[in-house]
Protein backbone atom coordinates (compact mmCIF):
# COMPACT_ATOMS: atom_id res chain seq x y z
CA UNK A 1 0.00 0.00 0.00
CA UNK A 2 1.18 3.51 -0.81
CA UNK A 3 1.20 6.06 2.00
CA UNK A 4 0.47 9.75 1.46
CA UNK A 5 2.78 11.58 3.84
CA UNK A 6 1.13 14.67 5.30
CA UNK A 7 2.87 18.01 5.71
CA UNK A 8 2.97 17.61 9.50
CA UNK A 9 5.18 14.53 9.17
CA UNK A 10 7.59 16.19 6.75
CA UNK A 11 7.94 19.23 9.01
CA UNK A 12 8.75 17.02 12.01
CA UNK A 13 11.12 14.92 9.90
CA UNK A 14 13.06 18.00 8.74
CA UNK A 15 13.24 19.45 12.27
CA UNK A 16 14.23 16.58 14.54
CA UNK A 17 12.32 13.48 13.49
CA UNK A 18 11.14 12.70 17.02
CA UNK A 19 7.61 11.86 15.90
CA UNK A 20 8.18 10.81 12.29
CA UNK A 21 10.60 7.91 12.73
CA UNK A 22 8.50 5.54 10.61
CA UNK A 23 9.10 7.74 7.58
CA UNK A 24 12.56 6.28 6.97
CA UNK A 25 11.04 2.80 6.77
CA UNK A 26 8.32 3.97 4.36
CA UNK A 27 10.97 5.65 2.18
CA UNK A 28 13.17 2.52 2.22
CA UNK A 29 10.16 0.39 1.24
CA UNK A 30 9.25 2.83 -1.59
CA UNK A 31 5.77 3.33 -0.13
CA UNK A 32 5.77 7.15 0.06
CA UNK A 33 3.64 9.31 -2.22
CA UNK A 34 2.86 13.01 -2.16
CA UNK A 35 0.62 15.46 -4.01
CA UNK A 36 0.73 19.05 -5.20
CA UNK A 37 -1.14 20.37 -2.15
CA UNK A 38 1.40 18.93 0.29
CA UNK A 39 4.31 20.14 -1.83
CA UNK A 40 2.72 23.60 -2.01
CA UNK A 41 2.62 23.69 1.78
CA UNK A 42 6.30 22.64 2.06
CA UNK A 43 8.27 24.11 -0.80
CA UNK A 44 7.91 27.89 -0.22
CA UNK A 45 9.50 27.63 3.24
CA UNK A 46 12.22 25.35 1.87
CA UNK A 47 12.93 27.89 -0.90
CA UNK A 48 13.25 30.72 1.60
CA UNK A 49 15.69 28.58 3.60
CA UNK A 50 17.54 27.69 0.38
CA UNK A 51 17.00 23.96 0.93
CA UNK A 52 17.34 23.13 -2.77
CA UNK A 53 18.55 19.57 -2.21
CA UNK A 54 15.47 18.76 -0.10
CA UNK A 55 13.22 20.37 -2.73
CA UNK A 56 14.89 18.24 -5.38
CA UNK A 57 14.44 15.07 -3.33
CA UNK A 58 10.77 15.86 -2.66
CA UNK A 59 10.20 16.37 -6.39
CA UNK A 60 11.39 12.80 -7.03
CA UNK A 61 8.62 11.27 -4.90
CA UNK A 62 5.72 9.73 -6.80
CA UNK A 63 2.89 12.27 -6.95
CA UNK A 64 -0.81 11.46 -6.78
CA UNK A 65 -2.78 13.38 -9.36
CA UNK A 66 -5.12 15.91 -7.76
CA UNK A 67 -8.76 15.52 -8.83
CA UNK A 68 -10.74 17.68 -6.45
CA UNK A 69 -14.39 16.64 -6.31
CA UNK A 70 -15.95 19.63 -4.59
CA UNK A 71 -19.28 17.86 -4.06
CA UNK A 72 -17.46 15.12 -2.17
CA UNK A 73 -15.57 17.71 -0.11
CA UNK A 74 -18.92 19.30 0.80
CA UNK A 75 -20.22 15.84 1.74
CA UNK A 76 -17.15 15.15 3.89
CA UNK A 77 -17.51 18.47 5.71
CA UNK A 78 -21.24 17.87 6.20
CA UNK A 79 -20.57 14.41 7.68
CA UNK A 80 -17.94 15.88 9.99
CA UNK A 81 -20.31 18.59 11.22
CA UNK A 82 -23.14 16.08 11.74
CA UNK A 83 -20.75 14.06 13.90
CA UNK A 84 -19.77 17.07 16.00
CA UNK A 85 -16.37 17.50 14.38
CA UNK A 86 -15.77 21.19 13.72
CA UNK A 87 -12.71 22.98 12.43
CA UNK A 88 -11.55 20.51 9.81
CA UNK A 89 -9.77 22.56 7.18
CA UNK A 90 -10.56 22.20 3.51
CA UNK A 91 -6.89 21.31 2.75
CA UNK A 92 -7.15 18.33 5.14
CA UNK A 93 -10.35 17.20 3.43
CA UNK A 94 -8.66 17.51 0.02
CA UNK A 95 -5.72 15.44 1.27
CA UNK A 96 -8.13 12.81 2.61
CA UNK A 97 -10.00 12.77 -0.70
CA UNK A 98 -6.74 12.38 -2.60
CA UNK A 99 -5.75 9.42 -0.43
CA UNK A 100 -9.13 7.77 -1.04
CA UNK A 101 -8.97 8.37 -4.79
CA UNK A 102 -5.53 6.75 -4.97
CA UNK A 103 -6.13 3.97 -2.44
CA UNK A 104 -3.47 5.30 -0.07
CA UNK A 105 -3.17 5.48 3.66
CA UNK A 106 -2.23 8.80 5.28
CA UNK A 107 0.77 9.17 7.59
CA UNK A 108 0.11 12.24 9.70
CA UNK A 109 0.79 13.82 13.04
CA UNK A 110 -2.39 15.91 12.72
CA UNK A 111 -5.19 14.58 14.91
CA UNK A 112 -7.82 15.94 12.50
CA UNK A 113 -7.28 12.93 10.29
CA UNK A 114 -7.84 10.49 13.15
CA UNK A 115 -11.13 12.22 13.96
CA UNK A 116 -12.43 12.05 10.40
CA UNK A 117 -11.05 8.60 9.51
CA UNK A 118 -14.10 6.58 10.59
CA UNK A 119 -16.48 9.11 9.05
CA UNK A 120 -14.99 9.13 5.56
CA UNK A 121 -13.27 5.74 5.64
CA UNK A 122 -9.60 6.65 5.35
CA UNK A 123 -6.70 4.70 6.83
CA UNK A 124 -4.47 6.79 9.09
CA UNK A 125 -0.96 5.87 10.25
CA UNK A 126 0.57 7.51 13.31
PyMOL commands that set and color helices and strands:
alter all, ss='L'
color gray80, all
select helices_A, chain A and resi 7-15+22-28+36-48+52-59+70-82+90-101+111-120
alter helices_A, ss='H'
color red, helices_A
select strands_A, chain A and resi 3-5+32-35+63-64+105-107+124-125
alter strands_A, ss='S'
color yellow, strands_A
deselect
rebuild
show_as cartoon
